[in-house]
């Protein structure tokens, strides 16, 4: 009888553990397989939750930047999409690496462009604290394969210039290696770069562009690129003096994104950083790009919650 009871207890424990593990590993995914679905994902809606974007793919202790395993870990915690950093190796393989030199993020040293892909595989990625992990430098196609039906990628071209613009065009057009992956957005540093892609036939993607002034807005308004294919980067924080600009973007269905990796992400104490994050959330940009998406998993991101927080703050200061 005792043996039977013990077996029942063990079975229940095993079943509970399996369910618990499945819950832990369940990913927050989005399936994007067309331009229309990409546009729907980024289109402005005043009732959408604030989206958290993982800068450099996000990072956690023992989960380094620009790493497939780190992206998967992030999606186990909250919905997100990933800004990633492509660079070309000596033998023309596109890998993910933020810096030109691998010293900061691996246990090696030297320029990405001085190594072949196979030579780079001798090194291991390091996390933000400098801990060497088991993870290797991935190719961009390995990341795309992992991300199919899971998420969206925002490509930040680190070898920026017409030579890599042409490489991107070749890969993104029909017949190119990246063409099947419709969950790709391109970050561009100027309207000239955006127009180069557009005029060379990259018309089925979205563009992340800086629009932090009326001058920027007017340039894109005059361009042939539809507003529905634009997501607006407005720099480090929401500026109350630019409310009219944000309204014009929203009227055109364009979501606005702040990038806080040079600002709130750099606040040292965890409790102070949490306050800095809440301030950014309460300002209600549509998207916040951060090095540490995992820290947003426990923070409010729905518009209703953020409006309530804003109202409470206003009452406390007598507004």
N, C-alpha and C positions, 0 to 999 in steps of 0.2 A: 504493500500500500504506500509506504514511504517512497519507494522507488518510483511508483507511478506518479505520485504527487510531485516529486522532484523533476521527473521528465516533463510533466505538464508545465511546471514553473519555468523550466529551461526553454521549452517551446515558446511560451508566451514572451519570455525575455528576448528570445531570438527574433520573434516576429516584430516586437516593439522596436528592437534595435534596427531591424531592416527598414521599417517605416521611418524611424528617426533619421537614419542615414540617407534615405531617399529624399526626405524633406530638406536635409542639409544640402544635398547635392543638386536639388532642383534648381534649374537656371531660369532667370528672368530673360526671356528671349523675344526677339521680334524677327519676323520673316519678311525680307525685302527682296523681291525678285523682278522688279520693274521700276522704271522711272516714276510711274504713277504712285507706286507704294513708297518710294523714297520721298516724293513730294508730300504724300499724306503724313509720313512720319515727322517731317520737319515743318509742316504748315502751322501757322499761328492759330491757336484756339485759346481764348481767355480762360477756359475751364480745364485745360490740360495741366497735369502735374508739371512742375519744373523738372526738366530733364537734366541729369547729371552726366557730363561727358568726362571720360577718363583721359587726361593729358598723358602722352607717352604710354598709353595703354593702362595707366594706373599703376599703383604700387602699394605693397604692404610689407611688413617684416618677412623676409625670406621669399618674397614674391617681387622680382625685379621689373623694371620698366621694359616696354617693348618685348613682352614675353607672352606667349600663348597661355601658359598656365596662370599667369597673373590676370589676364582678361577673363579666363574661366572663373577664377576665384571671385572677381568683381561681380560677374553675373550671378553668382550664387548668393550674393548679398543684396543686390538691387538692380533695377533696369539701368542700362547704360549703353553708350556707344563710345568708340575708341578713336582718339587721335593717335596716329602712329607715324613713325619717322623712317621713310625709305632712304637707303643709301646703296650705291653700287660698289661691288667688290672689284678687285683687280681683273677677274675673269668675267665681269659683266652680269653677276647675279645680284638681284635686288634683295637686300637683307634689311632688317630693322635695327637702327642704331641712331640715337639722338645726336651724339657728338661725332665729329669727324674722326677723333681719336677714341679708341676703345678703352682707354685707361680708367675712366671714371666708372664705367658700368660693367667691366669684366676684370678678370685676374690677369689680363694681358696688357700690352701697350703697343701703340702704333696706329697708323691711319687705316681705316676700313679699306680705302682704295689701294693700299699696299699689300693686302692679303687676298688670296683666292678664297672662295667659299670654304673649300675643304680645310685650308689652313686656319680659318676662323673657328672651326669646330674643335680645335684643341683647347679653346678657352671656355670658361664658365661665366655666366652672368652674375653680377653682384647686386644686392638690394641697395636701397638708399643709405643704409647704415654701413655699407661696406662688407656685409656678410657674403661670402662666396656661396652660391647655390648650386644645385645640380643641373640647372637649366642652361640650354645652349642658345646661341643667336639664331633666331628663325629666319627663313626666307619669307618674303612678302606673300608668296603663293601658299606657303604652309599656313600663314595666318588667315588668308582668304578662305582656304579649304575648311579650316576649323570654324570660321565665322559664318559659313553658309547657313541660312535659316536661323541664325542666332542673334545677329547684331548688325551694326553699320560701322563702316570705317571712314575716317576723315584723314586723307593723306596729306601730310605736311612735307613737301618736297625739300629735303635738306641740301641736295646738290643743285640748288636753284639756278636756272639758266636755260637758254634755248636748247642746249644739247639734251638736258633731261626732259624738257617740255616735249621734244620730239619723241623721246623714248616713251613717255606716258601716252602720247597720242597713238603710237604704234601698238602699245599693249592694250589700250582701251577700245580701239576701233575693232570692227568685225574681223575675226581672224587672229586677233591679238590674244595673248595668254590671259589677260585680265578681263576680256570682253564678257565672259559668262557671269562674272560677279557684278550684279546690279546694285549691290549694297555699298557702293563706293562714292564718296563725295571728295572733291578736290579743294584743298585750301590754297588760295592764291594770294600773292603779296601785292598785286596791282591789277588794275583793269586791263593793262596791256597783256599780262599773263592770261587772264580770263579770256580775253578776246583771241589770243593766239590759239588756245584750245578750241574755242568756239568756231573760229574761221577755218580750222583744220579738221572739222567734222566731229568733235567731241560734243555732241548736242543732247546726249541721253544721260547726262550726269547733273548733279547739283554742285554749286560752288559756294564755299565758305569764303566770304570777302569782308574786308574791313569797311564798315559804313559808320563812322563815328563823327561825321560832319555833313552839313548840307552839300558841300562840294563833292564828297564821295557819292552821296545819294543822287545828285544830278547827273554825274557821269554814268552811273549804272542805269538811271532812268532813260538816258539817251541811247543806251546800248541795245543791241538786238536780243540780249539774253533775257528771257522772261523772268519776271520777279518770282514766279513759282519755282524757279531753279536756283534761287539764291537764299542763303542763310547769312545773316548779318552779324559779324563780330564787332562789338561796340567798345572794345578794350576792357579795362580792368574792373569797372563797376558801372552801375546805372547812374547816369548824371541827370539830376532833376532839371537842369537847364536845357537838356536835349529832349524833353518830353514830347515836343511837337514832332521831332524827327522820328522818335520811336512810334508815335501814333501813325505817321505816314507809312512806315514800314509795315506796321500791323494791318493797316487798311489794305495793303497789297498782299496780305497773307504771309508776310516774312517774319520768321522768328528771330529774336535777338539773343546773342550769346555774350556773356562776360567770361573772361579768362582770369582766374584768380591765383594761378600758380606763382606769379611774382609778388603777390600781395598777401591775401588771407592765408594761403598755404604756408607762408613763411613765419607766421606767428608761432612762437616757441612752445609755450605752455599749452597743454591739451585743452584745459578749461577756457583759456583765452581764445584759442583757435576756434573752439565750438561757438563762442559768442560772435567771432568774426564771420563764421559761416552763416549763422542765423541772420546777421545783418544783411549779408548778400542775398539770402533767400527771401527775406521780407521785402527787399527791393523788387522782387519778382521779375528778373529777366526770365526769358523762356527756357534758356539753357545756361548752365554754369559748367565751365571746364575747370577741372581740378586735378592735381597730382594724386589726391587721396580720396577717390570716390567712396571707398569703404566707410569713411567717417560720416558720410551723408546718409548711410543706411538707417540710422536711428533718429534722423532729423526730419521735421515735417517738410513735405514737398508738394502737398496738394494746395491748390489755390484757396480753398475754404479755410484750411488751417492757417495759412500764411496771412490771409485777410484778418482772421481773428487775432493773431499775434500783433499785427499792425494796429488794429483797433485798441488792443490792450495797452500797447506802448503809447499810443496817442492820448489815451485817458490818463495815464500816469504822469504825462508831462503837461496835462491841462488843455489839450486840443479837443 
